[in-house]
């Protein structure tokens, strides 16, 4: 199984999606939506190549669509990171240049922490 980690930002995004869904459509719909997100994360954990490039973005980040949301991630040293979760209607590609450096920095910090942990185990 591939290693896949979620940042605090991604977890916070999922929490916000849950609260919004419960508020607007009820807990049953929210539960189904969260189940779909969890299944998508499990698929990515099994196969990081499911993260895809986009024709309208040329940077290092990769994307995975889940219903109306997009998991935004990065892969460093064969370890995947889900950095944020955005709604597809957010024009996130246009917003990405302002947040991309922070997202990539978060992924690099997490990758270094994982490398350090692996070094101490060996």
C-alpha atoms as a printed R data frame, in Angstrom:
    type eleno elety resid chain resno       x      y       z
1   ATOM     1    CA   UNK     A     1   0.000  0.000   0.000
2   ATOM     2    CA   UNK     A     2   1.196  3.460  -0.846
3   ATOM     3    CA   UNK     A     3   1.708  6.005   1.877
4   ATOM     4    CA   UNK     A     4  -0.810  8.834   1.721
5   ATOM     5    CA   UNK     A     5  -1.157 11.637   4.238
6   ATOM     6    CA   UNK     A     6  -3.657 14.455   4.675
7   ATOM     7    CA   UNK     A     7  -2.579 17.865   5.867
8   ATOM     8    CA   UNK     A     8  -4.388 19.703   8.635
9   ATOM     9    CA   UNK     A     9  -5.757 21.986   5.923
10  ATOM    10    CA   UNK     A    10  -7.233 19.025   4.013
11  ATOM    11    CA   UNK     A    11  -8.798 17.615   7.181
12  ATOM    12    CA   UNK     A    12 -10.245 21.024   7.972
13  ATOM    13    CA   UNK     A    13 -11.654 21.256   4.441
14  ATOM    14    CA   UNK     A    14 -13.332 17.854   4.813
15  ATOM    15    CA   UNK     A    15 -14.755 18.901   8.164
16  ATOM    16    CA   UNK     A    16 -16.177 22.061   6.574
17  ATOM    17    CA   UNK     A    17 -17.680 19.980   3.752
18  ATOM    18    CA   UNK     A    18 -19.337 17.758   6.344
19  ATOM    19    CA   UNK     A    19 -20.816 20.697   8.271
20  ATOM    20    CA   UNK     A    20 -22.023 22.424   5.109
21  ATOM    21    CA   UNK     A    21 -23.589 19.204   3.809
22  ATOM    22    CA   UNK     A    22 -25.383 18.470   7.088
23  ATOM    23    CA   UNK     A    23 -26.668 22.031   7.267
24  ATOM    24    CA   UNK     A    24 -27.939 22.135   3.689
25  ATOM    25    CA   UNK     A    25 -28.940 18.545   2.888
26  ATOM    26    CA   UNK     A    26 -29.044 16.618   6.161
27  ATOM    27    CA   UNK     A    27 -26.844 14.043   7.831
28  ATOM    28    CA   UNK     A    28 -27.785 11.175   5.503
29  ATOM    29    CA   UNK     A    29 -26.576 13.042   2.428
30  ATOM    30    CA   UNK     A    30 -23.503 14.278   4.301
31  ATOM    31    CA   UNK     A    31 -22.648 10.724   5.367
32  ATOM    32    CA   UNK     A    32 -22.869  9.509   1.757
33  ATOM    33    CA   UNK     A    33 -20.675 12.371   0.587
34  ATOM    34    CA   UNK     A    34 -18.071 11.646   3.282
35  ATOM    35    CA   UNK     A    35 -18.149  7.951   2.399
36  ATOM    36    CA   UNK     A    36 -17.373  8.895  -1.207
37  ATOM    37    CA   UNK     A    37 -14.484 11.108  -0.074
38  ATOM    38    CA   UNK     A    38 -13.105  8.314   2.118
39  ATOM    39    CA   UNK     A    39 -13.357  5.836  -0.761
40  ATOM    40    CA   UNK     A    40 -11.503  8.241  -3.048
41  ATOM    41    CA   UNK     A    41  -8.754  8.675  -0.466
42  ATOM    42    CA   UNK     A    42  -8.469  4.888  -0.143
43  ATOM    43    CA   UNK     A    43  -8.166  4.553  -3.944
44  ATOM    44    CA   UNK     A    44  -5.406  7.157  -3.981
45  ATOM    45    CA   UNK     A    45  -3.618  5.374  -1.137
46  ATOM    46    CA   UNK     A    46  -3.587  2.240  -3.289
47  ATOM    47    CA   UNK     A    47  -2.507  3.995  -6.480
48  ATOM    48    CA   UNK     A    48  -0.973  7.471  -6.449
49  ATOM    49    CA   UNK     A    49  -1.001  7.528 -10.251
50  ATOM    50    CA   UNK     A    50  -4.716  8.316  -9.968
51  ATOM    51    CA   UNK     A    51  -3.666 11.865  -9.105
52  ATOM    52    CA   UNK     A    52  -3.839 13.609 -12.484
53  ATOM    53    CA   UNK     A    53  -2.434 16.671 -14.151
54  ATOM    54    CA   UNK     A    54  -4.791 19.285 -15.572
55  ATOM    55    CA   UNK     A    55  -4.624 20.867 -18.988
56  ATOM    56    CA   UNK     A    56  -5.091 24.328 -17.442
57  ATOM    57    CA   UNK     A    57  -2.298 23.994 -14.856
58  ATOM    58    CA   UNK     A    58   1.400 23.374 -15.424
59  ATOM    59    CA   UNK     A    59   2.721 23.123 -11.855
60  ATOM    60    CA   UNK     A    60   3.726 20.150  -9.722
61  ATOM    61    CA   UNK     A    61   0.421 19.654  -7.893
62  ATOM    62    CA   UNK     A    62  -1.965 16.896  -8.937
63  ATOM    63    CA   UNK     A    63  -5.727 16.510  -8.734
64  ATOM    64    CA   UNK     A    64  -8.396 13.898  -8.115
65  ATOM    65    CA   UNK     A    65 -12.096 14.605  -8.648
66  ATOM    66    CA   UNK     A    66 -14.660 13.357  -6.130
67  ATOM    67    CA   UNK     A    67 -18.197 14.306  -6.999
68  ATOM    68    CA   UNK     A    68 -18.185 18.125  -7.012
69  ATOM    69    CA   UNK     A    69 -14.896 18.434  -5.116
70  ATOM    70    CA   UNK     A    70 -11.268 18.126  -6.064
71  ATOM    71    CA   UNK     A    71  -8.540 16.649  -3.901
72  ATOM    72    CA   UNK     A    72  -5.407 18.712  -4.498
73  ATOM    73    CA   UNK     A    73  -2.221 16.826  -3.808
74  ATOM    74    CA   UNK     A    74   1.449 16.281  -4.350
75  ATOM    75    CA   UNK     A    75   3.692 13.236  -4.515
76  ATOM    76    CA   UNK     A    76   7.192 13.421  -3.058
77  ATOM    77    CA   UNK     A    77   9.506 10.387  -2.939
78  ATOM    78    CA   UNK     A    78   6.600  8.050  -3.702
79  ATOM    79    CA   UNK     A    79   4.579  9.409  -0.778
80  ATOM    80    CA   UNK     A    80   1.273 11.141  -1.493
81  ATOM    81    CA   UNK     A    81  -0.094 14.180   0.243
82  ATOM    82    CA   UNK     A    82  -3.633 15.517   0.048
83  ATOM    83    CA   UNK     A    83  -3.090 19.204   0.657
84  ATOM    84    CA   UNK     A    84  -6.550 20.709   0.336
85  ATOM    85    CA   UNK     A    85 -10.040 19.883  -0.899
86  ATOM    86    CA   UNK     A    86 -11.812 22.432  -3.040
87  ATOM    87    CA   UNK     A    87 -15.231 22.646  -4.582
88  ATOM    88    CA   UNK     A    88 -15.054 22.449  -8.354
89  ATOM    89    CA   UNK     A    89 -16.981 25.707  -8.741
90  ATOM    90    CA   UNK     A    90 -14.331 27.705  -6.843
91  ATOM    91    CA   UNK     A    91 -12.175 28.522  -9.896
92  ATOM    92    CA   UNK     A    92  -9.373 27.048  -7.846
93  ATOM    93    CA   UNK     A    93  -6.973 26.961 -10.802
94  ATOM    94    CA   UNK     A    94  -7.153 30.762 -10.922
95  ATOM    95    CA   UNK     A    95  -6.603 30.931  -7.148
96  ATOM    96    CA   UNK     A    96  -3.828 28.353  -7.119
97  ATOM    97    CA   UNK     A    97  -0.906 30.707  -7.816
98  ATOM    98    CA   UNK     A    98  -1.531 32.534  -4.523
99  ATOM    99    CA   UNK     A    99  -1.791 29.398  -2.383
100 ATOM   100    CA   UNK     A   100   0.438 26.977  -4.308
101 ATOM   101    CA   UNK     A   101   3.701 27.950  -2.553
102 ATOM   102    CA   UNK     A   102   2.121 27.312   0.861
103 ATOM   103    CA   UNK     A   103   0.675 23.974  -0.260
104 ATOM   104    CA   UNK     A   104   3.979 22.785  -1.684
105 ATOM   105    CA   UNK     A   105   5.803 23.964   1.436
106 ATOM   106    CA   UNK     A   106   3.413 21.954   3.623
107 ATOM   107    CA   UNK     A   107   4.006 18.845   1.515
108 ATOM   108    CA   UNK     A   108   7.779 19.285   1.672
109 ATOM   109    CA   UNK     A   109   7.714 19.711   5.464
110 ATOM   110    CA   UNK     A   110   5.628 16.568   5.869
111 ATOM   111    CA   UNK     A   111   7.923 14.645   3.509
112 ATOM   112    CA   UNK     A   112  10.986 15.686   5.540
113 ATOM   113    CA   UNK     A   113   9.268 14.612   8.765
114 ATOM   114    CA   UNK     A   114   8.450 11.227   7.268
115 ATOM   115    CA   UNK     A   115  12.027 10.822   6.011
116 ATOM   116    CA   UNK     A   116  13.361 11.708   9.462
117 ATOM   117    CA   UNK     A   117  11.082  9.136  11.114
118 ATOM   118    CA   UNK     A   118  12.165  6.492   8.606
119 ATOM   119    CA   UNK     A   119  15.827  7.314   9.236
120 ATOM   120    CA   UNK     A   120  15.451  6.795  12.981
121 ATOM   121    CA   UNK     A   121  13.772  3.415  12.433
122 ATOM   122    CA   UNK     A   122  16.601  2.050  10.303
